């Protein structure tokens, strides 16, 4: 049974990559022909997010697999997210700002953290008026990652959230060091005045 699940997980990963390729093709078509395929891109992004969450749930559900924590250059992580998201945001006339003040490596599960930050930036872009900011800094002996926007903010606090938010909270808590666990916090305000997604890792 486990071998079959591994094969299915591999297929999901391949399907997600094909969705990203399809989205790139749509972006090129928009630019070349001056047409708006925003709804199609949104559908692809939503499907890719669902596949990402399925893979994450699969990894967490395996009793023999822990987080793949490796030393990661934080600014490289931010740049990777920016590369994946900047074109999508630009198509919606949303500016993406990167402010990385964490210049060293930090132990974390890079794949899962990249997925969390990509989802956070995408969500912020849906409500932002003109700007989304991804920042990284050292705080309280840990790494502070933050996604902010200049939109209306969360209608209610704490937000009800969905599967993606619950998984993000679980993944944050699984990052542990010296009896300290990561945590996720959502609020309104900050320099941009909209919603603020804050992830702290020990």
C-alpha positions in Angstrom: 0.0 0.0 0.0 2.8 2.4 0.9 4.5 1.9 -2.5 1.2 2.7 -4.2 0.8 5.9 -2.2 4.4 6.9 -3.1 3.5 6.4 -6.8 0.4 8.5 -6.4 2.3 11.3 -4.6 4.9 11.3 -7.4 2.0 11.7 -9.9 0.6 14.6 -8.0 3.9 16.3 -8.0 4.3 15.9 -11.7 0.7 17.2 -12.3 1.5 20.3 -10.2 4.6 21.0 -12.3 2.6 20.7 -15.5 0.1 23.2 -14.1 2.9 25.7 -13.5 4.0 25.2 -17.1 0.5 25.8 -18.4 0.3 28.9 -16.3 3.5 30.2 -17.8 2.1 29.6 -21.3 -1.0 31.6 -20.4 1.1 34.5 -19.1 3.1 34.5 -22.4 -0.2 34.5 -24.4 -1.5 37.4 -22.4 1.6 39.4 -23.0 1.9 38.5 -26.7 -1.8 38.9 -27.7 -2.9 41.5 -25.1 -5.7 39.3 -23.7 -6.9 38.8 -20.2 -6.7 35.2 -19.0 -6.8 36.0 -15.3 -9.7 33.6 -14.5 -7.9 30.7 -16.2 -4.7 31.6 -14.3 -6.6 31.7 -11.1 -8.1 28.3 -11.7 -4.6 26.9 -12.4 -3.2 28.5 -9.2 -6.1 27.1 -7.1 -5.6 23.6 -8.5 -1.8 23.8 -7.9 -2.4 24.9 -4.3 -4.8 22.0 -3.7 -2.2 19.6 -5.0 0.5 21.2 -2.9 -1.7 20.7 0.2 -2.4 17.1 -0.7 1.3 16.4 -0.9 1.9 18.2 2.4 -0.8 16.2 4.1 0.7 13.0 2.7 4.1 13.9 4.0 2.8 14.7 7.5 0.7 11.6 7.5 3.7 9.3 7.1 4.9 8.2 10.5 8.4 7.5 9.1 9.1 10.9 7.7 10.0 14.1 9.6 10.6 17.6 8.3 13.5 17.8 5.9 15.2 20.5 7.8 18.4 21.9 6.2 20.4 25.1 6.5 18.9 27.5 4.0 20.0 30.9 2.9 17.0 33.0 3.9 17.4 35.6 1.1 17.6 32.9 -1.5 14.3 31.5 -0.1 12.7 35.0 -0.5 14.1 35.4 -4.0 12.6 32.0 -5.0 9.2 33.0 -3.8 9.5 36.4 -5.6 10.5 34.6 -8.8 7.4 32.4 -8.6 4.9 35.2 -7.7 6.1 38.5 -9.2 4.7 37.9 -12.7 1.3 36.9 -11.4 1.1 40.0 -9.2 2.3 42.3 -11.9 -0.5 41.0 -14.2 -2.9 42.3 -11.5 -0.9 45.6 -11.2 0.3 44.6 -7.8 3.9 45.4 -6.8 5.9 42.8 -4.8 8.5 44.2 -2.4 11.2 42.0 -0.9 12.9 43.1 2.3 15.3 40.5 3.5 17.3 41.5 6.6 18.2 37.9 7.6 21.4 37.4 5.7 22.6 34.0 7.2 21.4 30.5 6.8 18.6 29.1 8.9 17.5 25.5 9.6 14.1 24.9 8.0 12.2 22.7 5.6 12.8 24.7 2.4 10.2 23.0 0.2 7.4 23.3 2.7 8.3 26.8 3.7 8.4 27.9 0.1 4.9 26.5 -0.4 3.6 28.3 2.7 5.1 31.6 1.6 3.9 31.2 -2.0 0.4 30.6 -0.7 0.6 33.6 1.7 1.8 35.9 -1.1 -0.9 34.7 -3.5 -3.6 35.2 -0.9 -2.3 38.7 -0.1 -2.2 39.6 -3.8 -6.0 38.8 -4.1 -6.8 41.6 -1.7 -4.0 44.1 -2.1 -4.7 47.4 -3.7 -1.2 48.0 -5.1 1.5 46.3 -3.0 2.5 43.1 -1.3 5.6 42.9 0.9 7.6 39.8 1.9 10.1 40.4 4.6 12.6 38.4 6.7 14.4 39.4 9.8 15.9 38.0 13.0 13.6 38.4 16.1 13.6 36.9 19.6 16.4 34.4 18.7 14.5 33.1 15.7 13.6 33.8 12.1 10.6 36.1 11.4 9.0 35.8 8.0 6.2 38.2 7.2 3.8 38.8 4.3 1.8 42.1 4.3 -0.5 43.8 1.9 -2.2 47.2 1.6 -5.7 45.8 1.2 -8.7 46.0 3.6 -7.3 43.5 6.1 -9.0 40.4 7.6 -12.7 40.9 8.0 -12.6 39.0 11.3 -9.8 38.1 13.7 -8.8 35.4 14.0 -9.8 34.4 10.5 -11.7 31.2 10.1 -9.1 29.9 7.7 -9.1 26.7 5.7 -7.0 23.6 5.1 -4.0 25.7 3.9 -3.9 27.8 7.0 -4.3 24.8 9.3 -1.4 23.1 7.6 0.7 26.2 7.8 0.2 26.4 11.6 1.0 22.7 11.9 4.2 23.0 9.9 5.3 26.0 11.9 4.8 24.1 15.1 6.8 21.2 13.8 9.9 23.4 13.5 11.3 23.0 16.9 14.7 23.8 18.5 15.7 24.0 22.2 12.2 23.3 23.4 10.8 26.2 21.3 8.3 25.7 18.5 7.5 27.8 15.5 4.2 29.6 15.4 2.0 31.6 13.0 0.1 34.8 13.7 -2.4 36.7 11.6 -3.4 40.3 12.3 -4.2 43.6 10.6 -2.0 46.7 10.5 1.7 47.2 10.0 3.3 49.6 7.6 1.0 48.7 4.7 -2.2 48.8 6.8 -3.7 45.6 5.5 -3.6 42.0 6.4 -0.3 40.7 8.0 0.8 37.0 8.0 3.7 36.4 10.4 5.6 33.2 10.7 8.3 32.7 13.4 10.7 29.8 13.4 13.1 28.9 16.2 
